[in-house]
Amino acid sequence: MKYPKKWLTISSVLTLSLVMLMMLSIPAIAAPEAPTADSLSKEVMPAGAVDYGDTLTYTVRITPTASTIQMPIYFRDDLPIGVEWQGFVGDHAGFGWDATSRAITSTQIMTDDAPIALTFIVQVMPRGSGGVLVDISNTAALCTDPTHTVSLCVERSNTVVNTTQTPYFLYLPVVMLNYSVQ
């Protein structure tokens, strides 16, 4: 069956109009915005001076804001040298520990305005072991970009002072019995 030329022209115009209408109804994808300063908080207990063997409990809170709700967020918390990972406390769904990179990571979409709290424990190592410095500084980053572009991240840090004294070794003289000089 052959269609008249007029029909093809009208059909083409209708198809083109329909495609244009569909394109106008598709919402534009917004460029990611950096999380606001109040979307991430971090605290450590005990704060201040710590000693070898002490346990540090870190609590990180992620609060949804207009820039993070319904958007993928990328969380990373690298543990510094000077502490040893002990584990998560309570619910940590969506967060994982990578022993190789010594980091807690998460990629998730915040679907509502309920804040997320993450608690984990580390143990303080002796000062001087593994290059441990006096200060133990730990930083968490919350980003809206998977590459952790600084302009699309907010960071929070805590520092504690490791007051452990450097171990000293005492060498005693060797005392030999029944030894005679010839």
Order of alpha helices (4+ residues) and beta strands (2+ residues): alpha-beta-beta-beta-beta-beta-beta-beta-beta-beta-beta
